[in-house]
Amino acid sequence: MITRTTEAWLQQPFSLATTAELGYGRVVISRFNYWYAHVGVSHRIGQFVFGLTQYVGDPGLKHLLFDSHSNRLVLTVSTAF
């Protein structure tokens, strides 16, 4: 079985607190070949980092997995302890 993953991403800081990110990837597992991408922005406020990212996946992927969503918007909040 041949498995290959290729991914590229770019992070661009706009200030000390704000960063944008863009990414794209492809996965090949035997006869399955699918892609995924994301675009997002994060912003630091004090000790917290807030991120908003749009994830998009190959619509054909839903036939391989239990998850039928190929497009999602994710909000994250993180901090250090």
C-alpha positions in Angstrom: 0.0 0.0 0.0 1.4 3.4 -1.0 0.6 6.4 1.2 1.6 9.9 0.5 0.7 13.2 2.2 1.7 16.6 0.9 0.9 19.8 2.7 1.8 23.5 2.4 0.9 26.4 4.6 1.7 30.1 5.0 1.5 32.2 8.2 1.6 35.9 7.8 1.9 38.1 10.9 0.1 41.5 10.6 1.2 42.8 14.0 2.6 41.4 17.2 -0.9 40.2 18.1 -2.5 39.2 14.8 -1.6 36.4 12.4 -3.3 35.0 9.3 -2.8 31.4 8.0 -3.5 29.7 4.7 -3.0 26.0 4.1 -3.6 23.2 1.5 -2.9 19.5 1.5 -3.4 16.3 -0.4 -3.5 12.7 0.8 -3.1 9.7 -1.4 -3.8 6.2 0.2 -3.8 3.5 -2.4 -6.7 4.4 -4.7 -8.1 7.2 -2.5 -7.0 10.7 -3.3 -8.4 13.7 -1.5 -7.6 17.3 -0.6 -8.2 19.7 2.3 -7.6 23.4 2.9 -8.0 26.0 5.6 -7.8 29.8 6.1 -7.9 31.5 9.4 -6.9 34.4 11.6 -5.7 34.5 15.2 -5.5 37.5 17.6 -3.8 37.7 21.1 -5.5 39.6 23.8 -3.5 39.4 27.0 -2.9 35.8 27.9 -5.6 34.5 25.5 -5.4 33.8 21.8 -8.6 33.8 19.8 -8.7 32.0 16.5 -11.3 31.7 13.7 -10.6 29.2 11.0 -12.6 27.9 8.0 -11.8 24.3 7.1 -12.8 22.9 3.7 -12.3 19.2 2.7 -12.8 17.2 -0.4 -16.6 16.6 -0.6 -15.8 13.0 -1.8 -14.1 12.3 1.6 -17.4 12.1 3.4 -18.0 8.6 1.8 -14.8 7.3 3.5 -15.4 8.6 7.0 -18.3 8.8 9.5 -18.3 12.6 9.4 -20.4 14.0 6.5 -19.2 17.7 6.9 -16.6 18.9 4.4 -16.9 22.6 5.4 -16.7 23.9 8.9 -16.0 27.1 10.8 -14.0 26.7 14.0 -13.5 29.2 16.8 -10.8 28.4 19.3 -9.6 30.1 22.5 -6.3 29.1 24.1 -4.1 30.2 26.9 -0.9 29.2 28.7 -0.8 27.9 32.2 
